[in-house]
Amino acid sequence: MKKILLLSALLISNTANAGLNLDYRAYNTPVNYNFAEVQVGYHVYKPDGQKDVDTTNISIGSELMLNEHVILKYSFSGEEINDATLLGANVGLLYRLPVAEKLDLVLGGEVKLDWLGVDDIDGSSHYSHENTDIGAHLGVRYGFTDKLEGVTQVVISDTSSTSSMTTEVTSKLSYYVSKNVGVGAFYLASFNDYMDESNVGLHVRFRF
């Protein structure tokens, strides 16, 4: 988990100093695209024909507007599953299409990499690449008010570990208690031919 925190802090710091337009709600967008986010969720895995596995996971990530339409997103995640540790890294490039005053349509692509870590006899952790997802992203983002915003998105990806297509649906609400800090909740459902997953939790956002 320390590695996730360190990598995320370095990426956020480097990108924030890159001279990008990081104004709050840049380009008069209905939602805020420039933020760092910490997310904690209750994750349930439902393997086909096997006993469910539940765990708590944490994700740290960011979104940045490179210009009026192009958005870069990335995140790092980690969770303990039985005696193993699952680490993930996600990066995506999205294109924003303003539809109405309070509504944006977002299209793009994402790549997610997963590593599974187990403890060796000497107590050190050994990590091996477990899975790669390459997917298409379709999302809708709506600004209910200046402080309350919602996101619903669907990612359909090719999953290397099962050689199948995975569909992931996420809904999220965020409320900005101040200009710089937002809080909210999310729900994620993911499914393919081999496993269904659900993840529900809370998040905190810090705008750039």
C-alpha positions in Angstrom: 0.0 0.0 0.0 2.9 2.4 0.7 4.0 1.9 -3.0 0.6 2.9 -4.2 0.6 6.1 -2.1 4.1 7.0 -3.2 3.5 6.5 -6.9 0.2 8.4 -6.8 1.8 11.3 -5.0 4.6 11.5 -7.5 2.3 11.4 -10.5 0.0 14.0 -9.1 2.8 16.3 -8.1 4.6 16.0 -11.5 1.4 16.5 -13.5 0.2 19.5 -11.4 3.4 21.3 -12.3 3.2 20.6 -16.0 1.6 24.0 -16.8 -1.9 22.5 -17.6 -5.1 24.4 -17.2 -6.1 23.3 -13.7 -8.7 25.9 -12.8 -11.8 24.7 -10.9 -14.4 23.6 -13.5 -12.1 24.6 -16.3 -13.7 25.6 -19.6 -17.1 26.1 -17.9 -17.7 22.4 -17.6 -20.7 21.2 -15.7 -18.5 19.0 -13.4 -15.0 19.3 -12.1 -12.5 17.3 -14.1 -9.3 18.4 -12.3 -9.0 16.4 -9.0 -7.2 13.8 -7.0 -9.4 11.2 -5.3 -9.2 8.7 -2.5 -11.7 5.9 -2.7 -12.5 3.1 -0.1 -14.9 0.3 -1.0 -16.4 -3.0 0.1 -15.6 -5.4 -2.8 -17.4 -8.7 -3.3 -16.2 -11.3 -5.8 -18.7 -13.9 -6.9 -16.9 -16.7 -8.8 -19.1 -18.9 -10.9 -20.0 -22.0 -8.8 -17.7 -21.0 -5.9 -17.9 -19.3 -2.6 -18.1 -15.5 -2.6 -15.0 -13.6 -1.4 -15.3 -10.1 0.1 -12.6 -7.6 0.9 -12.0 -3.9 1.5 -10.1 -2.0 -1.2 -8.5 1.4 -1.6 -8.0 3.4 -4.7 -6.0 6.6 -5.3 -6.2 8.4 -8.6 -6.6 11.6 -10.5 -8.3 13.2 -13.6 -6.7 16.1 -15.5 -8.0 18.2 -18.4 -5.2 18.4 -21.0 -7.3 20.8 -23.0 -11.0 21.7 -23.4 -11.9 18.1 -24.7 -9.1 15.7 -23.7 -9.0 14.2 -20.2 -6.2 12.0 -18.7 -7.2 9.7 -15.9 -5.1 7.3 -13.8 -5.5 5.4 -10.6 -3.7 2.8 -8.3 -5.6 0.3 -6.2 -4.8 -2.4 -3.7 -6.6 -5.0 -1.5 -5.9 -8.0 0.6 -7.6 -11.3 -0.7 -7.2 -14.1 1.8 -3.4 -14.4 2.1 -2.6 -12.5 -1.1 -2.4 -8.9 -2.2 -4.0 -7.6 -5.4 -2.5 -4.4 -6.9 -3.9 -2.6 -9.9 -3.0 0.3 -12.1 -5.4 2.0 -14.5 -4.8 4.7 -17.1 -7.3 6.2 -19.6 -7.5 8.9 -22.2 -11.0 10.3 -22.6 -12.7 12.8 -25.0 -15.3 15.2 -23.6 -18.4 16.1 -25.7 -20.5 18.9 -24.2 -24.2 17.9 -24.9 -26.0 20.6 -22.8 -25.3 23.2 -20.2 -25.2 20.7 -17.4 -24.4 17.5 -19.4 -21.2 16.0 -20.8 -20.8 12.8 -22.8 -17.3 11.2 -22.4 -15.8 8.7 -24.7 -12.4 7.0 -24.7 -10.2 4.0 -23.9 -8.7 2.5 -20.7 -5.9 0.0 -19.9 -5.8 -1.8 -16.5 -3.0 -4.0 -15.2 -3.3 -6.3 -12.2 -0.6 -7.9 -10.1 -1.0 -10.6 -7.5 1.4 -10.7 -4.6 2.1 -13.6 -2.2 4.4 -13.7 0.8 7.5 -15.9 0.4 8.9 -18.0 3.3 11.3 -15.3 4.3 8.5 -12.8 4.6 9.1 -10.8 1.5 6.3 -10.3 -1.1 6.6 -11.7 -4.6 4.4 -10.0 -7.3 3.4 -11.5 -10.6 1.4 -10.0 -13.5 -2.1 -11.5 -13.3 -4.3 -9.7 -15.8 -4.6 -7.0 -18.5 -7.9 -5.3 -19.4 -8.1 -3.1 -22.6 -11.5 -1.5 -22.9 -13.7 1.2 -24.3 -15.2 3.8 -22.0 -18.6 5.5 -22.4 -19.8 7.9 -19.7 -22.4 10.6 -18.9 -21.5 13.4 -16.4 -24.2 15.7 -15.1 -24.0 18.8 -12.8 -27.1 18.9 -10.8 -26.0 22.1 -9.0 -22.7 23.9 -8.6 -21.9 21.6 -5.7 -23.6 18.3 -6.6 -22.5 16.2 -9.6 -23.1 12.7 -10.9 -21.3 10.2 -13.2 -22.5 7.0 -14.8 -20.1 5.1 -17.0 -19.7 1.8 -18.8 -16.4 0.2 -19.6 -16.4 -2.9 -21.9 -13.0 -4.6 -22.0 -11.1 -7.6 -23.1 -9.8 -9.5 -20.1 -6.6 -11.5 -20.6 -6.9 -13.8 -17.6 -10.2 -15.3 -18.7 -10.1 -14.5 -22.5 -13.5 -13.0 -22.2 -15.3 -9.7 -22.4 -16.0 -7.9 -19.1 -18.6 -5.2 -18.6 -18.1 -2.7 -15.7 -20.8 -0.2 -14.8 -20.1 2.6 -12.3 -22.4 5.2 -10.8 -21.0 8.0 -8.6 -22.3 11.1 -6.8 -20.0 13.8 -5.5 -20.9 16.8 -3.3 -18.4 19.7 -2.9 -18.5 20.8 0.7 -16.1 23.6 -0.3 -14.5 24.8 -3.5 -11.6 22.5 -2.9 -13.0 19.4 -1.3 -15.7 17.0 -2.4 -17.2 13.9 -0.8 -19.5 11.2 -2.1 -20.5 7.6 -2.7 -20.1 5.1 -5.6 -21.4 1.7 -6.7 -19.6 -0.5 -9.2 -20.9 -3.7 -10.8 -18.7 -5.9 -13.0 -19.5 -9.2 -14.8 -18.3 -11.7 -17.3 -18.8 -15.4 -18.0 -16.6 -16.5 -15.1 -17.2 -14.0 -12.3 -19.5 -11.2 -11.0 -18.2 -8.4 -8.8 -19.7 -5.6 -6.8 -18.0 -2.7 -5.1 -19.7 0.0 -3.0 -18.0 2.7 -1.0 -17.1 6.3 -0.3 -14.7 8.8 -1.8 -13.0 12.1 -1.0 -11.9 14.5 -3.8 -9.3 17.3 -3.7 -9.5 19.7 -6.6 -6.3 21.1 -8.1 
